[in-house]
Each structure stands twice: as structure tokens, then as C-alpha cells.
Amino acid sequence: MNFNFDLFTINDFILLIPMALAGALFLGAIPMRTKMRTNTLRLVGAAIGALCGMVLVEALPAML
């Protein structure tokens, strides 16, 4: 596989970090019985948020 990450720079973390934080807060707010489940949901939310942020960062130049 040939991945081209030329458009992804260090400045794009300005968007990735808030998206990961929003995902963690969104899924971490779901009430659970155990702390482990809550932390797992936060981790999954952060991963989903970071992936959505990366897709958005990579798609923005194509949209313009």
C-alpha cells in the first residue's frame, strides 16, 4: 500500500486534539456502572474523534 501523507502537517493537530477530546467527553458522559466501562468508552470516543478529525483534515484540501 502506498499512503500519501503530504497534506498532513504538525499544524493539523490544532484540529485533531479538540476532536479527540470532544469524542472522549461525548462518549464518557454515558452513565455506566463501573469506572472501567466509562474509561473504555472515553478511549473509544477519543479514537473515533481523532479518526473523524483526520478524515476532515485530509478532506478539506479536496473540498476547496
Buried (B, 14 or more C-beta within 10 A) or exposed (E): EEEEEEEBEEEBEEBBBEBBBBBBEBBBEEEEEEEEEBEBBBBBBBBBBBBBBBEBBBEEEEEE
